[in-house]
Amino acid sequence: MIRITTTLFALAAISACAAIPNEPTVSAFDVDRAFDEAQRISALPLTSTTNLPTGGVTYRGQLGADVSGDAQGSILGDMAMRVDFGDGDIGGNVSNINLIDPNGMPNQRFDGTLNIDGAQTGGRLDAFASGDITGVDNEGVAVGSQMLLTLDGDVYDDFGGGDAVFGSATGQARGDFDMDVDGVFFGTAD
């Protein structure tokens, strides 16, 4: 009887430790649409320094990247980037970060937000996005990692002067799971 009871307690403890991944908040269609929007913005003309906005502008869009390492496939998150053309500061965040499997199907949404901090000079954007993210690995174990991305980009003309941003998003996540990240960020003015 003692052996059976011990086994049941061990199974209960294992079951209690199993984590359930967050449901993804994007669809395969959303992933395709984001890819198309990134390509569209990247083909726009750069904003000349004389046509840059004069105050602060918030650009809303996404950050999408291929990932390799302990997680394979890609990520897609929502980006809000505030660029102050007066003092040159950049702030904002990347949230709602979804892991997409190698077949383009959303897998899970990571908990956590990346904070954006950087500077703008003459329409050139130099920033970092960093923060802790957590998810669930293939064995059902909750895992966390510190992500640090370099955001290098430019301001573009969409419908008006300086109303879009596009650039590279590269870096890594290190911790319980490790990922290398290689992608882009993009957005349009509110």
C-alpha positions as a LaTeX table, in Angstrom:
\begin{tabular}{lrrr}
\hline
Residue & $x$ (\AA) & $y$ (\AA) & $z$ (\AA) \\
\hline
Met1 & 0.00 & 0.00 & 0.00 \\
Ile2 & 2.81 & 2.42 & 0.78 \\
Arg3 & 4.36 & 1.86 & $-2.65$ \\
Ile4 & 1.03 & 2.57 & $-4.44$ \\
Thr5 & 0.41 & 5.70 & $-2.37$ \\
Thr6 & 3.91 & 7.01 & $-3.09$ \\
Thr7 & 3.40 & 6.40 & $-6.81$ \\
Leu8 & 0.08 & 8.27 & $-6.77$ \\
Phe9 & 1.70 & 11.23 & $-4.97$ \\
Ala10 & 4.53 & 11.24 & $-7.51$ \\
Leu11 & 2.04 & 11.21 & $-10.40$ \\
Ala12 & 0.01 & 13.98 & $-8.77$ \\
Ala13 & 3.17 & 16.07 & $-8.33$ \\
Ile14 & 4.16 & 15.52 & $-11.97$ \\
Ser15 & 0.66 & 16.43 & $-13.15$ \\
Ala16 & 0.67 & 19.59 & $-11.03$ \\
Cys17 & 3.96 & 20.70 & $-12.65$ \\
Ala18 & 2.71 & 20.32 & $-16.23$ \\
Ala19 & 2.13 & 23.73 & $-17.79$ \\
Ile20 & $-0.41$ & 24.50 & $-20.47$ \\
Pro21 & 0.75 & 26.88 & $-23.24$ \\
Asn22 & $-1.24$ & 30.05 & $-23.89$ \\
Glu23 & $-3.49$ & 29.77 & $-26.91$ \\
Pro24 & $-2.06$ & 31.70 & $-29.86$ \\
Thr25 & $-3.76$ & 35.02 & $-30.57$ \\
Val26 & $-2.94$ & 35.05 & $-34.29$ \\
Ser27 & $-3.97$ & 32.83 & $-37.19$ \\
Ala28 & $-2.00$ & 31.58 & $-40.19$ \\
Phe29 & $-3.82$ & 34.30 & $-42.18$ \\
Asp30 & $-2.52$ & 36.96 & $-39.75$ \\
Val31 & 1.02 & 35.68 & $-40.27$ \\
Asp32 & 0.67 & 35.92 & $-44.08$ \\
Arg33 & $-0.91$ & 39.38 & $-43.83$ \\
Ala34 & 1.95 & 40.62 & $-41.62$ \\
Phe35 & 4.51 & 39.32 & $-44.13$ \\
Asp36 & 2.71 & 41.16 & $-46.94$ \\
Glu37 & 2.54 & 44.40 & $-44.93$ \\
Ala38 & 6.26 & 44.22 & $-44.11$ \\
Gln39 & 7.09 & 43.81 & $-47.80$ \\
Arg40 & 4.80 & 46.71 & $-48.73$ \\
Ile41 & 6.34 & 49.12 & $-46.22$ \\
Ser42 & 9.91 & 48.10 & $-47.11$ \\
Ala43 & 9.25 & 49.14 & $-50.74$ \\
Leu44 & 8.14 & 52.67 & $-49.78$ \\
Pro45 & 10.46 & 55.67 & $-50.27$ \\
Leu46 & 12.60 & 56.83 & $-47.37$ \\
Thr47 & 11.54 & 60.12 & $-45.78$ \\
Ser48 & 13.95 & 62.95 & $-46.51$ \\
Thr49 & 15.24 & 64.80 & $-43.46$ \\
Thr50 & 13.33 & 67.93 & $-44.52$ \\
Asn51 & 10.02 & 66.00 & $-44.53$ \\
Leu52 & 10.34 & 64.29 & $-41.14$ \\
Pro53 & 7.58 & 64.98 & $-38.62$ \\
Thr54 & 8.39 & 67.67 & $-36.05$ \\
Gly55 & 6.81 & 66.19 & $-32.91$ \\
Gly56 & 6.17 & 62.76 & $-31.47$ \\
Val57 & 4.62 & 60.02 & $-33.60$ \\
Thr58 & 3.42 & 56.58 & $-32.51$ \\
Tyr59 & 3.86 & 53.84 & $-35.09$ \\
Arg60 & 1.75 & 50.70 & $-34.65$ \\
Gly61 & 2.62 & 47.51 & $-36.42$ \\
Gln62 & 4.42 & 44.28 & $-35.77$ \\
Leu63 & 7.73 & 42.58 & $-35.22$ \\
Gly64 & 8.20 & 39.32 & $-37.08$ \\
Ala65 & 11.28 & 37.13 & $-37.13$ \\
Asp66 & 12.61 & 33.68 & $-37.87$ \\
Val67 & 13.81 & 31.88 & $-34.75$ \\
Ser68 & 16.17 & 28.96 & $-34.34$ \\
Gly69 & 17.54 & 27.09 & $-31.37$ \\
Asp70 & 15.33 & 25.58 & $-28.68$ \\
Ala71 & 12.29 & 26.94 & $-30.55$ \\
Gln72 & 12.09 & 26.61 & $-34.32$ \\
Gly73 & 9.92 & 28.61 & $-36.72$ \\
Ser74 & 9.12 & 32.28 & $-36.22$ \\
Ile75 & 7.62 & 34.82 & $-33.87$ \\
Leu76 & 5.06 & 37.55 & $-34.51$ \\
Gly77 & 4.28 & 40.28 & $-31.99$ \\
Asp78 & 2.44 & 43.61 & $-31.86$ \\
Met79 & 4.66 & 46.70 & $-31.84$ \\
Ala80 & 3.96 & 50.22 & $-30.64$ \\
Met81 & 6.96 & 52.51 & $-31.25$ \\
Arg82 & 6.90 & 56.15 & $-30.18$ \\
Val83 & 9.44 & 58.31 & $-31.99$ \\
Asp84 & 9.96 & 61.86 & $-30.74$ \\
Phe85 & 11.43 & 63.79 & $-33.66$ \\
Gly86 & 11.97 & 66.82 & $-31.41$ \\
Asp87 & 14.28 & 65.29 & $-28.81$ \\
Gly88 & 15.24 & 62.14 & $-30.75$ \\
Asp89 & 14.00 & 59.60 & $-28.16$ \\
Ile90 & 12.40 & 56.27 & $-29.09$ \\
Gly91 & 10.20 & 54.26 & $-26.70$ \\
Gly92 & 7.44 & 51.70 & $-26.84$ \\
Asn93 & 6.95 & 47.98 & $-26.59$ \\
Val94 & 6.42 & 44.66 & $-28.33$ \\
Ser95 & 3.64 & 42.55 & $-26.82$ \\
Asn96 & 1.37 & 39.64 & $-27.77$ \\
Ile97 & 4.38 & 37.62 & $-28.99$ \\
Asn98 & 3.25 & 34.41 & $-30.71$ \\
Leu99 & 5.42 & 31.44 & $-31.64$ \\
Ile100 & 4.72 & 30.13 & $-35.14$ \\
Asp101 & 5.80 & 26.59 & $-36.06$ \\
Pro102 & 7.98 & 25.88 & $-39.14$ \\
Asn103 & 4.81 & 25.12 & $-41.17$ \\
Gly104 & 3.41 & 28.60 & $-40.53$ \\
Met105 & 0.86 & 27.51 & $-37.92$ \\
Pro106 & 0.60 & 29.48 & $-34.66$ \\
Asn107 & 1.78 & 27.37 & $-31.72$ \\
Gln108 & 1.47 & 29.44 & $-28.54$ \\
Arg109 & 1.57 & 32.99 & $-27.19$ \\
Phe110 & 4.48 & 33.87 & $-24.93$ \\
Asp111 & 3.83 & 35.83 & $-21.76$ \\
Gly112 & 5.93 & 38.97 & $-21.42$ \\
Thr113 & 6.60 & 42.29 & $-23.10$ \\
Leu114 & 9.71 & 43.70 & $-24.71$ \\
Asn115 & 10.39 & 47.36 & $-23.89$ \\
Ile116 & 11.76 & 49.53 & $-26.70$ \\
Asp117 & 14.38 & 52.19 & $-25.95$ \\
Gly118 & 16.57 & 54.09 & $-28.37$ \\
Ala119 & 17.23 & 57.20 & $-30.42$ \\
Gln120 & 16.34 & 58.72 & $-33.78$ \\
Thr121 & 18.66 & 60.90 & $-35.85$ \\
Gly122 & 17.60 & 62.32 & $-39.21$ \\
Gly123 & 15.07 & 59.53 & $-39.77$ \\
Arg124 & 17.48 & 56.75 & $-38.79$ \\
Leu125 & 16.17 & 54.55 & $-35.94$ \\
Asp126 & 18.57 & 52.85 & $-33.51$ \\
Ala127 & 16.91 & 51.04 & $-30.62$ \\
Phe128 & 16.77 & 47.92 & $-28.48$ \\
Ala129 & 13.80 & 45.78 & $-27.48$ \\
Ser130 & 14.35 & 43.76 & $-24.33$ \\
Gly131 & 12.41 & 41.86 & $-21.70$ \\
Asp132 & 11.53 & 38.52 & $-20.18$ \\
Ile133 & 9.31 & 36.07 & $-22.04$ \\
Thr134 & 7.86 & 32.80 & $-20.78$ \\
Gly135 & 6.27 & 29.86 & $-22.53$ \\
Val136 & 5.89 & 26.09 & $-22.38$ \\
Asp137 & 8.37 & 23.66 & $-23.92$ \\
Asn138 & 7.53 & 20.42 & $-25.76$ \\
Glu139 & 7.58 & 18.47 & $-22.47$ \\
Gly140 & 4.95 & 20.74 & $-20.90$ \\
Val141 & 7.41 & 22.58 & $-18.66$ \\
Ala142 & 7.10 & 26.34 & $-18.10$ \\
Val143 & 10.30 & 28.04 & $-19.28$ \\
Gly144 & 11.56 & 31.62 & $-19.33$ \\
Ser145 & 14.15 & 33.56 & $-21.24$ \\
Gln146 & 15.58 & 37.07 & $-21.50$ \\
Met147 & 15.22 & 38.46 & $-25.04$ \\
Leu148 & 17.38 & 41.27 & $-26.39$ \\
Leu149 & 16.88 & 42.54 & $-29.94$ \\
Thr150 & 18.62 & 45.30 & $-31.87$ \\
Leu151 & 16.20 & 47.39 & $-33.94$ \\
Asp152 & 17.85 & 49.28 & $-36.81$ \\
Gly153 & 15.59 & 51.03 & $-39.29$ \\
Asp154 & 14.36 & 54.11 & $-41.04$ \\
Val155 & 11.34 & 56.34 & $-41.43$ \\
Tyr156 & 9.37 & 55.98 & $-44.69$ \\
Asp157 & 6.67 & 57.85 & $-46.61$ \\
Asp158 & 3.39 & 55.96 & $-46.94$ \\
Phe159 & 0.46 & 58.35 & $-47.46$ \\
Gly160 & 2.34 & 61.31 & $-46.04$ \\
Gly161 & 5.81 & 62.33 & $-44.92$ \\
Gly162 & 7.32 & 60.11 & $-42.25$ \\
Asp163 & 4.22 & 58.03 & $-41.56$ \\
Ala164 & 5.81 & 54.55 & $-41.61$ \\
Val165 & 8.81 & 52.75 & $-40.12$ \\
Phe166 & 10.67 & 49.62 & $-41.19$ \\
Gly167 & 13.89 & 47.93 & $-40.14$ \\
Ser168 & 15.73 & 44.85 & $-38.96$ \\
Ala169 & 15.13 & 43.10 & $-35.64$ \\
Thr170 & 17.98 & 40.79 & $-34.69$ \\
Gly171 & 19.25 & 39.28 & $-31.49$ \\
Gln172 & 18.69 & 36.41 & $-29.14$ \\
Ala173 & 16.84 & 35.01 & $-26.16$ \\
Arg174 & 18.82 & 33.27 & $-23.42$ \\
Gly175 & 17.65 & 31.40 & $-20.32$ \\
Asp176 & 15.69 & 28.18 & $-19.88$ \\
Phe177 & 15.38 & 28.15 & $-23.65$ \\
Asp178 & 17.69 & 29.79 & $-26.17$ \\
Met179 & 16.69 & 31.29 & $-29.51$ \\
Asp180 & 18.46 & 33.25 & $-32.20$ \\
Val181 & 16.19 & 35.87 & $-33.75$ \\
Asp182 & 16.45 & 37.35 & $-37.26$ \\
Gly183 & 13.60 & 39.46 & $-38.61$ \\
Val184 & 12.03 & 42.87 & $-39.12$ \\
Phe185 & 9.83 & 45.46 & $-37.45$ \\
Phe186 & 7.35 & 47.68 & $-39.27$ \\
Gly187 & 4.47 & 50.03 & $-38.57$ \\
Thr188 & 2.42 & 53.01 & $-39.65$ \\
Ala189 & 1.56 & 56.21 & $-37.81$ \\
Asp190 & $-1.65$ & 56.38 & $-35.75$ \\
\hline
\end{tabular}
